[in-house]
């Protein structure tokens, strides 16, 4: 059984793609790194996917889906961060009402950093096929007021990334992915 965390790698002629979507890739990598460094071993596999070709029609995500869709019943949740890694506010979630209740309860663990909201619908080009077929999905919600200042521009460089805000985003990703991966049962469909 798999809990999937992800971001995609974009490379633009005019910028580095550090925010779009390097930030999502960074926090997904960091979540698994933190869990490993803490010596935690969840009941399910935590899998990091760094998608390719999102801007070219999601070709990497489509290929991954084709290769793994026969095991779709073993995918617990698919998570994608693709709107920068600014100050987080919560998660977008797509799934059953029972699964939403569980995710809402998990988010209370993040009250010390004031990131507890669960929004309707998860966004993510790279996880959309999974969600379409009933796998619960989550996307990071954060303050995107400055997102389009840098999106696909020369300004999308590492200087856009605020280490403190990225750490908060990584904390959200780490807590949610680990708790779901370590629950007795998979999220209800």
N, C-alpha and C positions, 0 to 999 in steps of 0.2 A: 504494500500500500504506500502511496506517495503523496506527500505535501510538496507542491511545486512553488518555488519563489522565483521571480524573474524580472528582468529588465531587458532592453534591447540595445544593441550597439549601432549607433548611426554615425556615419562619417560624412561630413559635409565639406565641400570645397571651400566654403567661406568661414567655417568654424570647426571646433574640435568635437562638438557633440557632447560636451562634458555634462551639461544639464539635461539635454534631450538626446539620448536618454542614459547617458553615462551615470547619472545620479541613481536611477533605478537599478542599474547593474551593480553600482557600488554598494548600495544598501542590501541588496540580495546576497551579494558575496559576504558582506560584513555579518549578516544575520547567521549564516552558517558558520562563519569563522568564530563568532562569539559563542555559539552553542558548543562548538568543538573545544574552544579554549576553556570553557567552564566544565568540561568533562561530562556534559549531559548527553544521554543516549536515548532519544525518544523511541517509542514503540514502532513508529513508521519511518520510512525513508524520507529525509528532507532532500529535495533535489533542486539544484540551482540550474536555471537555463538562461543563457545570455543569447537571446534571439538575434537573428541576422535578417536583413532584407525587409524590415517592417515597412519602410517607406516605399519599397518596390512591390507592394501588394501583399506583404506578410508572407513571403515565400518560405522563410525559415520556419515560421510557426505552422504553416500548412504542411510542410514536409515532416516536422516533428509529430504533428497530429496524425498524419497518415501512418507513420511508423509505430505509433503507440495507441491508436484508437481501439485496437482489439482488447486492450487492458483498461478501458475507460472506467470500468466498475472499481478499479483499484486506485483511482485518483480521488483523493479525499477533498482537496481544494486546490485551485490554481490561483496564484497571486501575481499581479503585475503592477509595477510602478512605472508610470510613463507621463507624469505631469510635473517633473522637476522634484527636487527634494528640499523644498522650502519648509517653513514651520508647519508641522503636521497638525491636523485637527481630528482625523479619524480614518475610517475605512468606508469605501463604497462596497456594498455586498449584494451579490445575486445568489439566491438559493431559496430553499423552502423556509416557511415561517419558523419551524422548529430549529433549523440550522441558524437562522437569524437570531433567535433567542440565545442560542449558545454563544455565538460571536459577540452579541451584546454583553453577555456576562463576562466573556474573556476581556473585552475592552475596559471593563471596570478595573482590571489590574493596572491599567495605564493612567489611572487617576492622578498619581503623584506627578506626572508630567503634563496633565490636563489634555489628554488625547483620548477621548472616550466616545466620540460620536460614531454612529453607524448610519450611513447614508443609503438611500435606495439606489440600486443598480451599481454594478462594478463596470468600470471602463477598461478596455485593453484590447487592442487589435490582436495581440498575440495569444490571448486566452479566450477570444470570442467563440471559437469553434467548440471548445470544451464546455463553456457555459451554455451554448446553444443546445448541447446534448445532455444538459442536466447536471454537470459537475458544478458544485458551488464555486463562486469566484469572488475575489477581493481585489480592490485597487486602493492605493494610497490616496487619501485626500489631504491636500496641504494648501497653503496660501499661495494661489497662483497669480496674484496681482502683478507680479513682475515677469511671469513666465514668457509672455509674448514680447517683452523687451529684448529677450535673448534668443528666442526660438528661431532656429534656422538662420542665424545671423553670425557675423564675425565676432559678436560679443559672447557667443556660447563657448566659453573657455572655463578652465578650472577656477578662475577668479570669481566666477558667479557662485560657486559652491561655498556655503557657510558651514564650516566644520561642526559647529554646535547644532545647527538645524539638521544637518545630515545625521548626526548622532541620534537625535530624537527620532528621525525617520527610521533609522536602523533599529532603534529600540522597539518601535511599533512592529516592524517586520519580524524581529526576533521573537518577541513575546507571542504574537499571534501564531506564527508558524510553528514554534516549539509546542505551545499548549495544544494546538490542534493535532500535531503529530504524536503527542503523548497521551491523548485521551483514550479511554478504554474502547470506545466505538468510533467509527467514522461519522462525520457529519451526516445527518439524515438528508436524504434526497427529496 
